[in-house]
Amino acid sequence: MNFEAFLPISEFTPLPLYLVISLLLSLILNSASFAFASKGPASPEKLSAYECSSDLLGDVRSLTFLFPRAVSLNKIGWFGFRSMMVFVRILTIGFLHEWKKGALDWE
Amino acid sequence: MTNIIKISEKELAQFFNELKIITTFSESIWILAYTLTLVLVVTTGVLVIVWLERKISAGVQQRIGPEYAGPLGIIQSLADGIKLLLKEDIIPAGSNAWLFTIGPAIVVIPVFLTYLVIPFGQNIILANLNIGVFFWIAISSVVPLGLLMSGYGSNNKYSFLGGLRAAAQSISYEIPLALCVLSISLLSGSLSTVDIVEIQSKYGFLSWNVWRQPIGFIVFLISSLAECERLPFDLPEAEEELVAGYQTEYSGIKFALFYVGSYLNLLISSLFVTILYLGGWKSSIPFVENFIQNISINYGINESFDVLKPVLDIFTTLSKSYLFLFISILTRRTLPRVRIDQLLDLGWKFLLPIALGNLLLTASFQILSIN
């Protein structure tokens, strides 16, 4: 029975150790900022995204679903186009709702 | 009676010896010590590079640069780091806190990991993987993921676009980079960084890979500048257009992680340039080694050569990588920035065919020379 069979020291051994150390380093840096950094009062302006213009389409993330469809339109043909249009319609309804609700009033 | 006890003691000792608990334990402790030393060295290296960049940029622009923090402004980078540590850590509303926090870590950790395979000297390497440079290429493919996470998790249109552009730039220039590295390993017959340097020592100065692969050298230089997102390819952090791109919403220590990651990447690229093209730790000046050896023999301290040689090796590696650092800092202050379409054109339509042609040329020369 050989203990070395369970934990063989090979050339790859420093790798997981180093990985753990770098993860720890990022963790320590983040928690150091948590401990030492000052925390001002949370105002909605501070927490809002940095924009040079008004925030029209509230959720930009839903646009990501359009990207692959835009790129591969010649492959997915009419069916893909129609499904994309359904999606865009849903987004537009959300946008109109935002408009009505007055989220765009400070234009 | 005592004889029986002695035999069992011997057998017991042999048993534990074969278990190799102590061996693995002590080797693990040593590996931990080496790893921590490397982490310390690398962190100090980043501080030095930040100072170097500011001083050299100042020299280019005919001003002085940092001079108040410490003698010659050496403590300036440390002071900046501490300032960033104390800044408030804002996580913007509506953002995905997990992606936002982990993004910078994923950008920095792969770069950090690559220091495993860099030889600073003859035996001064943390993990002499037999897939050395391939490990670097594979790990650096994780960086675009982190860029996308940071851009997407910021809940900001401009950050998102910046993240997409940065990821596109990163993956476009990975391919010419990998092709150049492939050509080098064709020449060396091995992927291990130590082997690549060893093979460059046959004819001294003239057997450096830079003379055998001039096209590959230039393509590697350009691609690694683009991978590090340094000017003239620093569109992701262009000040005027995308308001610092995917780094817009970041403040405090997360921004510092991006900053540190960028300089770590620069140091890695310059170290790889020395290893792959400029002969690594081999000083290639036959004088110097024999001179020092003669000195140590004359003074009767034969062992001092064993201490001086690694120092010489490390010094050689660092001076050669300083050359690339200097060139990249000069380039940053000299050349204008390229547009995103020009950037992607350069990567796909110019560097990629050239790197492919270089690879084919190298492969055919190798085949012919073997036959």
Interface residues (C-beta under 8 A of the other chain):
Chain A: M1 N2 F3 E4 L7 I9 E11 F12 T13 P14 L15 L17 Y18 L19 I21 S22 L23 L25 S26 L29 N30 A32 S33 F34 F36 A37 S38 K39 G40 P44 K46 L47 S48 A49 Y50 E51 C52 L57 D59 V60 R61 T64
Chain B: E18 L19 K20 I21 T23 T24 E27 S28 I31 L32 Y34 T35 L36 L38 V39 L85 L86 K87 E88 D89 I90 I91 P92 A93 G94 S95 T101 P104 A105 V108 I109 F112 L113 L116 L126 A127 N128 L129 N130 Y152 S154 N155 N156 K157 Y158 S159 F160 V243 T248 E249 G252 I253 K254 A256 L257
